[in-house]
Amino acid sequence: RHLAELARVEDVRSRLYEETRGEVENLSKALAQATAGRDAAAHKLQQQALTHRGFEERLSESERLLNLWRQEAVRLKNEASRERARLAELSGARDGALAEKETLRQRVHALELRLSQAPAADPTAAE
């Protein structure tokens, strides 16, 4: 009877050992898959972080360029305003010069008209 009990205990021990070994193998496989999944996710996250950093750098550079263009636009706007004022000043001076030219033309015309209407002077009469 003792041998039968020993055989039964050995059978239970052997069955438990096989079940445990199977569970350990399954758990080992699951752990390997989980580790591989974790490593893949970590790698993907690292790649996304690098991509994000690249986007941030490009965004920063774009913002820097945008600020430079805005400053240039303000500078050009101010320069255009100064040039418009200068043009108005020069146009005013030109208009004044044209009016003076017209006045002088009219005086010359009047003097030429008077000269043409004056009696011819006798050069011998002055002697």
C-alpha positions, 0 to 999 in steps of 0.5 A, spaced: 500 500 500 505 504 501 508 503 494 501 505 491 501 511 495 508 513 493 506 512 486 500 516 486 504 522 489 510 521 484 504 521 479 501 527 482 508 531 483 510 529 475 503 532 473 504 538 477 512 539 474 509 538 467 503 543 468 508 548 472 513 547 466 508 548 461 506 555 465 513 557 466 514 556 458 508 560 456 509 565 461 516 566 458 514 566 451 509 572 454 514 575 457 519 575 451 513 578 447 511 583 452 519 585 452 519 585 445 513 589 444 515 594 450 522 595 446 518 596 439 514 601 443 520 605 446 523 605 439 517 608 436 516 613 442 524 615 441 523 616 433 516 620 435 520 624 440 526 625 434 521 627 429 517 632 434 524 635 436 525 636 428 518 639 428 519 644 434 526 646 431 523 647 424 517 651 427 522 655 431 526 657 425 520 659 421 518 663 427 524 667 427 524 668 419 517 670 420 519 675 425 525 677 420 520 678 414 515 682 419 521 687 421 523 688 414 516 689 412 515 695 417 522 697 415 520 697 407 513 701 409 517 706 413 521 707 407 516 707 402 512 713 407 519 717 407 519 716 399 512 718 398 513 724 402 519 726 398 515 725 392 510 730 394 515 735 396 519 734 389 512 735 386 511 741 389 517 744 387 516 742 380 510 745 380 512 751 383 518 751 378 513 750 372 509 756 375 515 760 375 517 758 368 510 760 365 510 767 369 517 768 365 515 766 359 509 770 359 513 776 361 518 775 355 512 774 351 509 781 353 516 784 352 517 781 345 510 784 344 512 791 346 518 791 343 515 789 336 510 795 337 515 800 339 517 805 333 524 803 330 529 807 333 534 811 328 541 810 330 543 817 327 538 821 331 541 820 338 547 824 335 
